[in-house]
């Protein structure tokens, strides 16, 4: 059973990167086996299709977004780095 999306730690009214408000899609910041944890802990953003493709094709930008999410998650949930690693690996 797939997990539901909990509220994002990020603003969701526009693309997180370019700020457009058109054709937004959800992007789980920690993907693969950590996709459900991203949904559960709010580590997802809304992106326009262009920025979504850019994240998937640019490892440096993907890592930047993961760093942003880690910082927000640690602040929001009052986690240590160890706590974060426990949840996201």
mmCIF file as gemmi writes it, N, C-alpha and C atoms, coordinates in Angstrom:
data_model
loop_
_atom_site.group_PDB
_atom_site.id
_atom_site.type_symbol
_atom_site.label_atom_id
_atom_site.label_alt_id
_atom_site.label_comp_id
_atom_site.label_asym_id
_atom_site.label_entity_id
_atom_site.label_seq_id
_atom_site.pdbx_PDB_ins_code
_atom_site.Cartn_x
_atom_site.Cartn_y
_atom_site.Cartn_z
_atom_site.occupancy
_atom_site.B_iso_or_equiv
_atom_site.pdbx_formal_charge
_atom_site.auth_seq_id
_atom_site.auth_asym_id
_atom_site.pdbx_PDB_model_num
ATOM 1 N N . UNK Axp A 1 ? 0.843 -1.178 0 1 0 ? 1 A 1
ATOM 2 C CA . UNK Axp A 1 ? 0 0 0 1 0 ? 1 A 1
ATOM 3 C C . UNK Axp A 1 ? 0.893 1.248 0 1 0 ? 1 A 1
ATOM 4 N N . UNK Axp A 2 ? 0.656 2.15 -0.924 1 0 ? 2 A 1
ATOM 5 C CA . UNK Axp A 2 ? 1.455 3.374 -1.015 1 0 ? 2 A 1
ATOM 6 C C . UNK Axp A 2 ? 1.053 4.34 0.092 1 0 ? 2 A 1
ATOM 7 N N . UNK Axp A 3 ? 2.033 5.054 0.585 1 0 ? 3 A 1
ATOM 8 C CA . UNK Axp A 3 ? 1.737 6.024 1.643 1 0 ? 3 A 1
ATOM 9 C C . UNK Axp A 3 ? 1.118 7.284 1.039 1 0 ? 3 A 1
ATOM 10 N N . UNK Axp A 4 ? 0.335 7.976 1.855 1 0 ? 4 A 1
ATOM 11 C CA . UNK Axp A 4 ? -0.291 9.209 1.395 1 0 ? 4 A 1
ATOM 12 C C . UNK Axp A 4 ? 0.69 10.367 1.561 1 0 ? 4 A 1
ATOM 13 N N . UNK Axp A 5 ? 0.391 11.457 0.892 1 0 ? 5 A 1
ATOM 14 C CA . UNK Axp A 5 ? 1.212 12.646 1.021 1 0 ? 5 A 1
ATOM 15 C C . UNK Axp A 5 ? 0.784 13.425 2.259 1 0 ? 5 A 1
ATOM 16 N N . UNK Axp A 6 ? 1.693 13.621 3.185 1 0 ? 6 A 1
ATOM 17 C CA . UNK Axp A 6 ? 1.461 14.549 4.286 1 0 ? 6 A 1
ATOM 18 C C . UNK Axp A 6 ? 1.859 15.94 3.809 1 0 ? 6 A 1
ATOM 19 N N . UNK Axp A 7 ? 1.525 16.959 4.577 1 0 ? 7 A 1
ATOM 20 C CA . UNK Axp A 7 ? 1.861 18.324 4.19 1 0 ? 7 A 1
ATOM 21 C C . UNK Axp A 7 ? 3.353 18.462 3.915 1 0 ? 7 A 1
ATOM 22 N N . UNK Axp A 8 ? 3.656 19.194 2.858 1 0 ? 8 A 1
ATOM 23 C CA . UNK Axp A 8 ? 5.047 19.421 2.489 1 0 ? 8 A 1
ATOM 24 C C . UNK Axp A 8 ? 5.703 20.421 3.437 1 0 ? 8 A 1
ATOM 25 N N . UNK Axp A 9 ? 6.993 20.256 3.635 1 0 ? 9 A 1
ATOM 26 C CA . UNK Axp A 9 ? 7.775 21.229 4.393 1 0 ? 9 A 1
ATOM 27 C C . UNK Axp A 9 ? 8.081 22.458 3.547 1 0 ? 9 A 1
ATOM 28 N N . UNK Axp A 10 ? 7.796 22.388 2.265 1 0 ? 10 A 1
ATOM 29 C CA . UNK Axp A 10 ? 8.078 23.444 1.298 1 0 ? 10 A 1
ATOM 30 C C . UNK Axp A 10 ? 6.78 24.146 0.892 1 0 ? 10 A 1
ATOM 31 N N . UNK Axp A 11 ? 6.861 25.398 0.437 1 0 ? 11 A 1
ATOM 32 C CA . UNK Axp A 11 ? 5.666 26.044 -0.125 1 0 ? 11 A 1
ATOM 33 C C . UNK Axp A 11 ? 5.204 25.247 -1.351 1 0 ? 11 A 1
ATOM 34 N N . UNK Axp A 12 ? 3.906 25.115 -1.532 1 0 ? 12 A 1
ATOM 35 C CA . UNK Axp A 12 ? 3.404 24.284 -2.632 1 0 ? 12 A 1
ATOM 36 C C . UNK Axp A 12 ? 2.49 25.039 -3.599 1 0 ? 12 A 1
ATOM 37 N N . UNK Axp A 13 ? 2.424 26.349 -3.488 1 0 ? 13 A 1
ATOM 38 C CA . UNK Axp A 13 ? 1.532 27.107 -4.368 1 0 ? 13 A 1
ATOM 39 C C . UNK Axp A 13 ? 2.176 27.481 -5.7 1 0 ? 13 A 1
ATOM 40 N N . UNK Axp A 14 ? 3.457 27.178 -5.873 1 0 ? 14 A 1
ATOM 41 C CA . UNK Axp A 14 ? 4.157 27.45 -7.129 1 0 ? 14 A 1
ATOM 42 C C . UNK Axp A 14 ? 5.352 26.496 -7.24 1 0 ? 14 A 1
ATOM 43 N N . UNK Axp A 15 ? 5.99 26.51 -8.401 1 0 ? 15 A 1
ATOM 44 C CA . UNK Axp A 15 ? 7.19 25.697 -8.595 1 0 ? 15 A 1
ATOM 45 C C . UNK Axp A 15 ? 8.261 26.189 -7.617 1 0 ? 15 A 1
ATOM 46 N N . UNK Axp A 16 ? 8.858 25.291 -6.877 1 0 ? 16 A 1
ATOM 47 C CA . UNK Axp A 16 ? 9.844 25.671 -5.876 1 0 ? 16 A 1
ATOM 48 C C . UNK Axp A 16 ? 11.052 26.366 -6.503 1 0 ? 16 A 1
ATOM 49 N N . UNK Axp A 17 ? 11.358 26.036 -7.745 1 0 ? 17 A 1
ATOM 50 C CA . UNK Axp A 17 ? 12.559 26.581 -8.378 1 0 ? 17 A 1
ATOM 51 C C . UNK Axp A 17 ? 12.272 27.861 -9.167 1 0 ? 17 A 1
ATOM 52 N N . UNK Axp A 18 ? 11.338 27.813 -10.111 1 0 ? 18 A 1
ATOM 53 C CA . UNK Axp A 18 ? 11.131 28.978 -10.981 1 0 ? 18 A 1
ATOM 54 C C . UNK Axp A 18 ? 9.914 29.819 -10.61 1 0 ? 18 A 1
ATOM 55 N N . UNK Axp A 19 ? 9.125 29.342 -9.666 1 0 ? 19 A 1
ATOM 56 C CA . UNK Axp A 19 ? 7.961 30.053 -9.115 1 0 ? 19 A 1
ATOM 57 C C . UNK Axp A 19 ? 6.743 30.126 -10.031 1 0 ? 19 A 1
ATOM 58 N N . UNK Axp A 20 ? 6.756 29.435 -11.181 1 0 ? 20 A 1
ATOM 59 C CA . UNK Axp A 20 ? 5.549 29.407 -12.005 1 0 ? 20 A 1
ATOM 60 C C . UNK Axp A 20 ? 4.438 28.686 -11.24 1 0 ? 20 A 1
ATOM 61 N N . UNK Axp A 21 ? 3.201 28.963 -11.597 1 0 ? 21 A 1
ATOM 62 C CA . UNK Axp A 21 ? 2.055 28.336 -10.938 1 0 ? 21 A 1
ATOM 63 C C . UNK Axp A 21 ? 1.292 27.427 -11.896 1 0 ? 21 A 1
ATOM 64 N N . UNK Axp A 22 ? 1.891 27.082 -13.017 1 0 ? 22 A 1
ATOM 65 C CA . UNK Axp A 22 ? 1.208 26.334 -14.075 1 0 ? 22 A 1
ATOM 66 C C . UNK Axp A 22 ? 1.707 24.891 -14.144 1 0 ? 22 A 1
ATOM 67 N N . UNK Axp A 23 ? 0.754 23.96 -14.269 1 0 ? 23 A 1
ATOM 68 C CA . UNK Axp A 23 ? 1.043 22.533 -14.498 1 0 ? 23 A 1
ATOM 69 C C . UNK Axp A 23 ? 1.967 21.921 -13.444 1 0 ? 23 A 1
ATOM 70 N N . UNK Axp A 24 ? 1.741 22.2 -12.197 1 0 ? 24 A 1
ATOM 71 C CA . UNK Axp A 24 ? 2.623 21.71 -11.14 1 0 ? 24 A 1
ATOM 72 C C . UNK Axp A 24 ? 2.465 20.216 -10.913 1 0 ? 24 A 1
ATOM 73 N N . UNK Axp A 25 ? 3.585 19.571 -10.618 1 0 ? 25 A 1
ATOM 74 C CA . UNK Axp A 25 ? 3.607 18.146 -10.283 1 0 ? 25 A 1
ATOM 75 C C . UNK Axp A 25 ? 4.356 17.98 -8.96 1 0 ? 25 A 1
ATOM 76 N N . UNK Axp A 26 ? 4.057 16.907 -8.269 1 0 ? 26 A 1
ATOM 77 C CA . UNK Axp A 26 ? 4.764 16.604 -7.021 1 0 ? 26 A 1
ATOM 78 C C . UNK Axp A 26 ? 6.066 15.884 -7.339 1 0 ? 26 A 1
ATOM 79 N N . UNK Axp A 27 ? 7.085 16.212 -6.573 1 0 ? 27 A 1
ATOM 80 C CA . UNK Axp A 27 ? 8.38 15.544 -6.703 1 0 ? 27 A 1
ATOM 81 C C . UNK Axp A 27 ? 8.834 15.119 -5.313 1 0 ? 27 A 1
ATOM 82 N N . UNK Axp A 28 ? 8.976 13.818 -5.127 1 0 ? 28 A 1
ATOM 83 C CA . UNK Axp A 28 ? 9.493 13.306 -3.862 1 0 ? 28 A 1
ATOM 84 C C . UNK Axp A 28 ? 11.006 13.51 -3.874 1 0 ? 28 A 1
ATOM 85 N N . UNK Axp A 29 ? 11.501 14.25 -2.908 1 0 ? 29 A 1
ATOM 86 C CA . UNK Axp A 29 ? 12.903 14.657 -2.911 1 0 ? 29 A 1
ATOM 87 C C . UNK Axp A 29 ? 13.832 13.474 -2.686 1 0 ? 29 A 1
ATOM 88 N N . UNK Axp A 30 ? 13.454 12.596 -1.801 1 0 ? 30 A 1
ATOM 89 C CA . UNK Axp A 30 ? 14.225 11.363 -1.596 1 0 ? 30 A 1
ATOM 90 C C . UNK Axp A 30 ? 13.45 10.265 -2.305 1 0 ? 30 A 1
ATOM 91 N N . UNK Axp A 31 ? 14.033 9.722 -3.342 1 0 ? 31 A 1
ATOM 92 C CA . UNK Axp A 31 ? 13.317 8.821 -4.231 1 0 ? 31 A 1
ATOM 93 C C . UNK Axp A 31 ? 13.76 7.386 -4.033 1 0 ? 31 A 1
ATOM 94 N N . UNK Axp A 32 ? 13.346 6.536 -4.935 1 0 ? 32 A 1
ATOM 95 C CA . UNK Axp A 32 ? 13.672 5.123 -4.827 1 0 ? 32 A 1
ATOM 96 C C . UNK Axp A 32 ? 13.027 4.518 -3.587 1 0 ? 32 A 1
ATOM 97 N N . UNK Axp A 33 ? 13.809 3.81 -2.821 1 0 ? 33 A 1
ATOM 98 C CA . UNK Axp A 33 ? 13.285 3.141 -1.623 1 0 ? 33 A 1
ATOM 99 C C . UNK Axp A 33 ? 12.885 4.137 -0.535 1 0 ? 33 A 1
ATOM 100 N N . UNK Axp A 34 ? 13.252 5.4 -0.702 1 0 ? 34 A 1
ATOM 101 C CA . UNK Axp A 34 ? 12.916 6.424 0.309 1 0 ? 34 A 1
ATOM 102 C C . UNK Axp A 34 ? 11.731 7.295 -0.097 1 0 ? 34 A 1
ATOM 103 N N . UNK Axp A 35 ? 11.074 6.931 -1.194 1 0 ? 35 A 1
ATOM 104 C CA . UNK Axp A 35 ? 9.94 7.711 -1.706 1 0 ? 35 A 1
ATOM 105 C C . UNK Axp A 35 ? 8.817 7.815 -0.675 1 0 ? 35 A 1
ATOM 106 N N . UNK Axp A 36 ? 8.431 6.701 -0.067 1 0 ? 36 A 1
ATOM 107 C CA . UNK Axp A 36 ? 7.352 6.729 0.925 1 0 ? 36 A 1
ATOM 108 C C . UNK Axp A 36 ? 7.721 7.582 2.134 1 0 ? 36 A 1
ATOM 109 N N . UNK Axp A 37 ? 8.97 7.545 2.553 1 0 ? 37 A 1
ATOM 110 C CA . UNK Axp A 37 ? 9.408 8.391 3.671 1 0 ? 37 A 1
ATOM 111 C C . UNK Axp A 37 ? 9.306 9.87 3.28 1 0 ? 37 A 1
ATOM 112 N N . UNK Axp A 38 ? 9.624 10.195 2.029 1 0 ? 38 A 1
ATOM 113 C CA . UNK Axp A 38 ? 9.477 11.58 1.566 1 0 ? 38 A 1
ATOM 114 C C . UNK Axp A 38 ? 8.036 12.049 1.694 1 0 ? 38 A 1
ATOM 115 N N . UNK Axp A 39 ? 7.109 11.195 1.289 1 0 ? 39 A 1
ATOM 116 C CA . UNK Axp A 39 ? 5.687 11.534 1.384 1 0 ? 39 A 1
ATOM 117 C C . UNK Axp A 39 ? 5.27 11.691 2.845 1 0 ? 39 A 1
ATOM 118 N N . UNK Axp A 40 ? 5.683 10.749 3.665 1 0 ? 40 A 1
ATOM 119 C CA . UNK Axp A 40 ? 5.275 10.739 5.066 1 0 ? 40 A 1
ATOM 120 C C . UNK Axp A 40 ? 5.813 11.925 5.858 1 0 ? 40 A 1
ATOM 121 N N . UNK Axp A 41 ? 7.064 12.309 5.601 1 0 ? 41 A 1
ATOM 122 C CA . UNK Axp A 41 ? 7.714 13.346 6.406 1 0 ? 41 A 1
ATOM 123 C C . UNK Axp A 41 ? 7.725 14.72 5.748 1 0 ? 41 A 1
ATOM 124 N N . UNK Axp A 42 ? 6.991 14.888 4.649 1 0 ? 42 A 1
ATOM 125 C CA . UNK Axp A 42 ? 6.855 16.207 4.03 1 0 ? 42 A 1
ATOM 126 C C . UNK Axp A 42 ? 8.013 16.625 3.155 1 0 ? 42 A 1
ATOM 127 N N . UNK Axp A 43 ? 8.812 15.684 2.726 1 0 ? 43 A 1
ATOM 128 C CA . UNK Axp A 43 ? 9.979 16.009 1.893 1 0 ? 43 A 1
ATOM 129 C C . UNK Axp A 43 ? 9.622 15.863 0.414 1 0 ? 43 A 1
ATOM 130 N N . UNK Axp A 44 ? 8.687 16.695 -0.007 1 0 ? 44 A 1
ATOM 131 C CA . UNK Axp A 44 ? 8.308 16.761 -1.414 1 0 ? 44 A 1
ATOM 132 C C . UNK Axp A 44 ? 8.029 18.212 -1.771 1 0 ? 44 A 1
ATOM 133 N N . UNK Axp A 45 ? 8.176 18.508 -3.045 1 0 ? 45 A 1
ATOM 134 C CA . UNK Axp A 45 ? 7.95 19.865 -3.542 1 0 ? 45 A 1
ATOM 135 C C . UNK Axp A 45 ? 7.037 19.801 -4.756 1 0 ? 45 A 1
ATOM 136 N N . UNK Axp A 46 ? 6.489 20.961 -5.105 1 0 ? 46 A 1
ATOM 137 C CA . UNK Axp A 46 ? 5.802 21.073 -6.384 1 0 ? 46 A 1
ATOM 138 C C . UNK Axp A 46 ? 6.778 21.733 -7.355 1 0 ? 46 A 1
ATOM 139 N N . UNK Axp A 47 ? 6.797 21.178 -8.56 1 0 ? 47 A 1
ATOM 140 C CA . UNK Axp A 47 ? 7.677 21.67 -9.618 1 0 ? 47 A 1
ATOM 141 C C . UNK Axp A 47 ? 6.897 21.755 -10.921 1 0 ? 47 A 1
ATOM 142 N N . UNK Axp A 48 ? 7.287 22.666 -11.774 1 0 ? 48 A 1
ATOM 143 C CA . UNK Axp A 48 ? 6.737 22.692 -13.125 1 0 ? 48 A 1
ATOM 144 C C . UNK Axp A 48 ? 7.426 21.568 -13.905 1 0 ? 48 A 1
ATOM 145 N N . UNK Axp A 49 ? 6.861 21.144 -15.016 1 0 ? 49 A 1
ATOM 146 C CA . UNK Axp A 49 ? 7.478 20.038 -15.772 1 0 ? 49 A 1
ATOM 147 C C . UNK Axp A 49 ? 8.93 20.294 -16.176 1 0 ? 49 A 1
ATOM 148 N N . UNK Axp A 50 ? 9.259 21.535 -16.56 1 0 ? 50 A 1
ATOM 149 C CA . UNK Axp A 50 ? 10.639 21.843 -16.971 1 0 ? 50 A 1
ATOM 150 C C . UNK Axp A 50 ? 11.606 21.662 -15.811 1 0 ? 50 A 1
ATOM 151 N N . UNK Axp A 51 ? 11.279 22.215 -14.658 1 0 ? 51 A 1
ATOM 152 C CA . UNK Axp A 51 ? 12.164 22.093 -13.489 1 0 ? 51 A 1
ATOM 153 C C . UNK Axp A 51 ? 12.207 20.657 -12.968 1 0 ? 51 A 1
ATOM 154 N N . UNK Axp A 52 ? 11.082 19.944 -13.091 1 0 ? 52 A 1
ATOM 155 C CA . UNK Axp A 52 ? 11.054 18.546 -12.667 1 0 ? 52 A 1
ATOM 156 C C . UNK Axp A 52 ? 12.035 17.725 -13.5 1 0 ? 52 A 1
ATOM 157 N N . UNK Axp A 53 ? 12.012 17.932 -14.81 1 0 ? 53 A 1
ATOM 158 C CA . UNK Axp A 53 ? 12.944 17.223 -15.694 1 0 ? 53 A 1
ATOM 159 C C . UNK Axp A 53 ? 14.385 17.613 -15.37 1 0 ? 53 A 1
ATOM 160 N N . UNK Axp A 54 ? 14.604 18.892 -15.084 1 0 ? 54 A 1
ATOM 161 C CA . UNK Axp A 54 ? 15.946 19.363 -14.754 1 0 ? 54 A 1
ATOM 162 C C . UNK Axp A 54 ? 16.481 18.672 -13.493 1 0 ? 54 A 1
ATOM 163 N N . UNK Axp A 55 ? 15.635 18.536 -12.475 1 0 ? 55 A 1
ATOM 164 C CA . UNK Axp A 55 ? 16.055 17.851 -11.238 1 0 ? 55 A 1
ATOM 165 C C . UNK Axp A 55 ? 16.448 16.407 -11.531 1 0 ? 55 A 1
ATOM 166 N N . UNK Axp A 56 ? 15.661 15.739 -12.368 1 0 ? 56 A 1
ATOM 167 C CA . UNK Axp A 56 ? 15.947 14.334 -12.679 1 0 ? 56 A 1
ATOM 168 C C . UNK Axp A 56 ? 17.196 14.165 -13.545 1 0 ? 56 A 1
ATOM 169 N N . UNK Axp A 57 ? 17.574 15.202 -14.272 1 0 ? 57 A 1
ATOM 170 C CA . UNK Axp A 57 ? 18.72 15.101 -15.179 1 0 ? 57 A 1
ATOM 171 C C . UNK Axp A 57 ? 19.971 15.826 -14.685 1 0 ? 57 A 1
ATOM 172 N N . UNK Axp A 58 ? 19.909 16.4 -13.501 1 0 ? 58 A 1
ATOM 173 C CA . UNK Axp A 58 ? 21.036 17.166 -12.983 1 0 ? 58 A 1
ATOM 174 C C . UNK Axp A 58 ? 21.333 16.719 -11.548 1 0 ? 58 A 1
ATOM 175 N N . UNK Axp A 59 ? 22.286 15.787 -11.372 1 0 ? 59 A 1
ATOM 176 C CA . UNK Axp A 59 ? 22.578 15.265 -10.029 1 0 ? 59 A 1
ATOM 177 C C . UNK Axp A 59 ? 22.953 16.346 -9.015 1 0 ? 59 A 1
ATOM 178 N N . UNK Axp A 60 ? 23.616 17.402 -9.454 1 0 ? 60 A 1
ATOM 179 C CA . UNK Axp A 60 ? 23.999 18.465 -8.52 1 0 ? 60 A 1
ATOM 180 C C . UNK Axp A 60 ? 22.762 19.203 -8.013 1 0 ? 60 A 1
ATOM 181 N N . UNK Axp A 61 ? 21.817 19.458 -8.893 1 0 ? 61 A 1
ATOM 182 C CA . UNK Axp A 61 ? 20.587 20.142 -8.484 1 0 ? 61 A 1
ATOM 183 C C . UNK Axp A 61 ? 19.734 19.23 -7.602 1 0 ? 61 A 1
ATOM 184 N N . UNK Axp A 62 ? 19.708 17.943 -7.914 1 0 ? 62 A 1
ATOM 185 C CA . UNK Axp A 62 ? 18.994 16.966 -7.086 1 0 ? 62 A 1
ATOM 186 C C . UNK Axp A 62 ? 19.585 16.946 -5.681 1 0 ? 62 A 1
ATOM 187 N N . UNK Axp A 63 ? 20.892 16.953 -5.586 1 0 ? 63 A 1
ATOM 188 C CA . UNK Axp A 63 ? 21.566 16.936 -4.28 1 0 ? 63 A 1
ATOM 189 C C . UNK Axp A 63 ? 21.292 18.246 -3.53 1 0 ? 63 A 1
ATOM 190 N N . UNK Axp A 64 ? 21.27 19.381 -4.233 1 0 ? 64 A 1
ATOM 191 C CA . UNK Axp A 64 ? 20.937 20.663 -3.609 1 0 ? 64 A 1
ATOM 192 C C . UNK Axp A 64 ? 19.554 20.599 -2.962 1 0 ? 64 A 1
ATOM 193 N N . UNK Axp A 65 ? 18.591 20.043 -3.691 1 0 ? 65 A 1
ATOM 194 C CA . UNK Axp A 65 ? 17.235 19.938 -3.17 1 0 ? 65 A 1
ATOM 195 C C . UNK Axp A 65 ? 17.183 18.99 -1.968 1 0 ? 65 A 1
ATOM 196 N N . UNK Axp A 66 ? 17.951 17.921 -2.005 1 0 ? 66 A 1
ATOM 197 C CA . UNK Axp A 66 ? 18.012 16.998 -0.873 1 0 ? 66 A 1
ATOM 198 C C . UNK Axp A 66 ? 18.614 17.675 0.36 1 0 ? 66 A 1
ATOM 199 N N . UNK Axp A 67 ? 19.606 18.514 0.16 1 0 ? 67 A 1
ATOM 200 C CA . UNK Axp A 67 ? 20.208 19.258 1.275 1 0 ? 67 A 1
ATOM 201 C C . UNK Axp A 67 ? 19.197 20.222 1.881 1 0 ? 67 A 1
ATOM 202 N N . UNK Axp A 68 ? 18.452 20.911 1.013 1 0 ? 68 A 1
ATOM 203 C CA . UNK Axp A 68 ? 17.395 21.814 1.488 1 0 ? 68 A 1
ATOM 204 C C . UNK Axp A 68 ? 16.373 21.035 2.325 1 0 ? 68 A 1
ATOM 205 N N . UNK Axp A 69 ? 15.956 19.884 1.817 1 0 ? 69 A 1
ATOM 206 C CA . UNK Axp A 69 ? 14.955 19.076 2.512 1 0 ? 69 A 1
ATOM 207 C C . UNK Axp A 69 ? 15.485 18.562 3.842 1 0 ? 69 A 1
ATOM 208 N N . UNK Axp A 70 ? 16.735 18.143 3.873 1 0 ? 70 A 1
ATOM 209 C CA . UNK Axp A 70 ? 17.312 17.656 5.121 1 0 ? 70 A 1
ATOM 210 C C . UNK Axp A 70 ? 17.292 18.755 6.179 1 0 ? 70 A 1
ATOM 211 N N . UNK Axp A 71 ? 17.7 19.949 5.806 1 0 ? 71 A 1
ATOM 212 C CA . UNK Axp A 71 ? 17.718 21.056 6.762 1 0 ? 71 A 1
ATOM 213 C C . UNK Axp A 71 ? 16.316 21.369 7.276 1 0 ? 71 A 1
ATOM 214 N N . UNK Axp A 72 ? 15.347 21.437 6.372 1 0 ? 72 A 1
ATOM 215 C CA . UNK Axp A 72 ? 13.975 21.727 6.778 1 0 ? 72 A 1
ATOM 216 C C . UNK Axp A 72 ? 13.408 20.615 7.657 1 0 ? 72 A 1
ATOM 217 N N . UNK Axp A 73 ? 13.662 19.368 7.299 1 0 ? 73 A 1
ATOM 218 C CA . UNK Axp A 73 ? 13.144 18.239 8.072 1 0 ? 73 A 1
ATOM 219 C C . UNK Axp A 73 ? 13.756 18.217 9.472 1 0 ? 73 A 1
ATOM 220 N N . UNK Axp A 74 ? 15.043 18.454 9.555 1 0 ? 74 A 1
ATOM 221 C CA . UNK Axp A 74 ? 15.697 18.448 10.868 1 0 ? 74 A 1
ATOM 222 C C . UNK Axp A 74 ? 15.148 19.563 11.757 1 0 ? 74 A 1
ATOM 223 N N . UNK Axp A 75 ? 14.888 20.729 11.166 1 0 ? 75 A 1
ATOM 224 C CA . UNK Axp A 75 ? 14.316 21.842 11.943 1 0 ? 75 A 1
ATOM 225 C C . UNK Axp A 75 ? 12.864 21.544 12.337 1 0 ? 75 A 1
ATOM 226 N N . UNK Axp A 76 ? 12.06 21.112 11.373 1 0 ? 76 A 1
ATOM 227 C CA . UNK Axp A 76 ? 10.626 20.903 11.613 1 0 ? 76 A 1
ATOM 228 C C . UNK Axp A 76 ? 10.36 19.786 12.618 1 0 ? 76 A 1
ATOM 229 N N . UNK Axp A 77 ? 11.17 18.735 12.549 1 0 ? 77 A 1
ATOM 230 C CA . UNK Axp A 77 ? 10.933 17.565 13.402 1 0 ? 77 A 1
ATOM 231 C C . UNK Axp A 77 ? 11.883 17.498 14.596 1 0 ? 77 A 1
ATOM 232 N N . UNK Axp A 78 ? 12.721 18.533 14.696 1 0 ? 78 A 1
ATOM 233 C CA . UNK Axp A 78 ? 13.716 18.604 15.781 1 0 ? 78 A 1
ATOM 234 C C . UNK Axp A 78 ? 14.594 17.355 15.834 1 0 ? 78 A 1
ATOM 235 N N . UNK Axp A 79 ? 15.071 16.983 14.653 1 0 ? 79 A 1
ATOM 236 C CA . UNK Axp A 79 ? 15.918 15.81 14.507 1 0 ? 79 A 1
ATOM 237 C C . UNK Axp A 79 ? 17.389 16.185 14.567 1 0 ? 79 A 1
ATOM 238 N N . UNK Axp A 80 ? 18.189 15.245 15.025 1 0 ? 80 A 1
ATOM 239 C CA . UNK Axp A 80 ? 19.632 15.315 14.859 1 0 ? 80 A 1
ATOM 240 C C . UNK Axp A 80 ? 19.953 14.701 13.498 1 0 ? 80 A 1
ATOM 241 N N . UNK Axp A 81 ? 21.214 14.798 13.086 1 0 ? 81 A 1
ATOM 242 C CA . UNK Axp A 81 ? 21.603 14.135 11.834 1 0 ? 81 A 1
ATOM 243 C C . UNK Axp A 81 ? 21.391 12.632 11.942 1 0 ? 81 A 1
ATOM 244 N N . UNK Axp A 82 ? 21.629 12.082 13.116 1 0 ? 82 A 1
ATOM 245 C CA . UNK Axp A 82 ? 21.417 10.644 13.321 1 0 ? 82 A 1
ATOM 246 C C . UNK Axp A 82 ? 19.938 10.28 13.131 1 0 ? 82 A 1
ATOM 247 N N . UNK Axp A 83 ? 19.046 11.112 13.665 1 0 ? 83 A 1
ATOM 248 C CA . UNK Axp A 83 ? 17.61 10.889 13.49 1 0 ? 83 A 1
ATOM 249 C C . UNK Axp A 83 ? 17.254 10.906 12.001 1 0 ? 83 A 1
ATOM 250 N N . UNK Axp A 84 ? 17.806 11.889 11.29 1 0 ? 84 A 1
ATOM 251 C CA . UNK Axp A 84 ? 17.526 12.007 9.864 1 0 ? 84 A 1
ATOM 252 C C . UNK Axp A 84 ? 18.007 10.766 9.121 1 0 ? 84 A 1
ATOM 253 N N . UNK Axp A 85 ? 19.211 10.329 9.404 1 0 ? 85 A 1
ATOM 254 C CA . UNK Axp A 85 ? 19.752 9.126 8.745 1 0 ? 85 A 1
ATOM 255 C C . UNK Axp A 85 ? 18.936 7.897 9.056 1 0 ? 85 A 1
ATOM 256 N N . UNK Axp A 86 ? 18.38 7.828 10.255 1 0 ? 86 A 1
ATOM 257 C CA . UNK Axp A 86 ? 17.55 6.682 10.641 1 0 ? 86 A 1
ATOM 258 C C . UNK Axp A 86 ? 16.317 6.601 9.731 1 0 ? 86 A 1
ATOM 259 N N . UNK Axp A 87 ? 15.719 7.746 9.445 1 0 ? 87 A 1
ATOM 260 C CA . UNK Axp A 87 ? 14.514 7.782 8.612 1 0 ? 87 A 1
ATOM 261 C C . UNK Axp A 87 ? 14.845 7.629 7.131 1 0 ? 87 A 1
ATOM 262 N N . UNK Axp A 88 ? 15.873 8.326 6.646 1 0 ? 88 A 1
ATOM 263 C CA . UNK Axp A 88 ? 16.139 8.386 5.211 1 0 ? 88 A 1
ATOM 264 C C . UNK Axp A 88 ? 17.36 7.587 4.754 1 0 ? 88 A 1
ATOM 265 N N . UNK Axp A 89 ? 18.1 7.045 5.665 1 0 ? 89 A 1
ATOM 266 C CA . UNK Axp A 89 ? 19.255 6.234 5.283 1 0 ? 89 A 1
ATOM 267 C C . UNK Axp A 89 ? 20.48 7.035 4.943 1 0 ? 89 A 1
